[in-house]
Amino acid sequence: MYRFLLSRQWVILTLLTLALIPTMIELGFWQLHRHEHKVALNQVISDSLSARPVPAESLTGPGRSIEHKDLYRRVTAKGTFDTADEVVVRRRTNADEAVGFHVLTPFVLDDGRVLMVNRGWIPADGAQSEFPKIPAPAKGETTVTGRLMADETTADSGIKDVRGLPDRMVMLINSKQQSESLGKQVLGGYIELTAPEPKGDVPELISEPDHSGIGPHMAYAVQWWLFASGVPVGWVVLVRRERRDQQEADAAETEPAAEPATV
């Protein structure tokens, strides 16, 4: 009755069905984990942005990594900007998706250690290989406020760390790389500047991260699980259809031929 299931075509189809079910279930859980990560990150961002600013040195130090709970935490620091060792981060976009640079300036603290400050975005008016003109930051001793960020890596950001770039250009914001370049102690991570605001709105300060949406990951998870439940149902439907077609074919072969009509 179901001997057709032993045919090569049906064996392949059955094996494919058995492989698809756990794969789709796993994809559903992957999307669920992404949803949970997004919800947790939104909570971290919300808590960090609503908390009172604290000294940057209380949350980071040379060689340290930024803890997940401290991401986007508002911090302050007192010192002076060192524009002589300022670099730009290539291929960065602003809120309007225009391509330009992020301005990364060393901020020398009172004790000589350095905090890297992302002063914001500037357009790439010339060639990407030319160092752009950058408005100067505040002079003299200054107190800055910003959002604490973790060091960028290729694994986390997806940005390839291209070597051999033009002078004073980098692809990633990474305190360890800056420490090696400057020959100074650099606090782990960096900050996105929020105050003082630049004169003339250039560089363009980086916008506060959106932490209101949760994305489509939960919907995708449910979708994958529905697909997983639909695969065996589809297999059963195909099996029943194949069985019915064979029964009809067998009945047609055994049915006696009609006798010719006599005149």
Secondary structure, DSSP 4 states (H G I P E B T S, - for coil): --GGGGSHHHHHHHHHHHHHHHHHHHHHHHHHHHHHHHHHHHHHHHHHHHSPPEEGGGT--BTPPPPGGGTT-EEEEEEEE-GGG-EEEEEEE-TT--EEEEEEEEEEETTS-EEEEEEEEEE--S-TTSPPP------SSEEEEEEEEPPP-HHHH-----SSPPTTEESS--HHHHHHHHTS-BBSSEEEEEESPPGGG-SBPPPPPP-S---SHHHHHHHHHHHHHHHHHHHHHHHHHHHHHHHHHHHHHHSPPPPPPP-
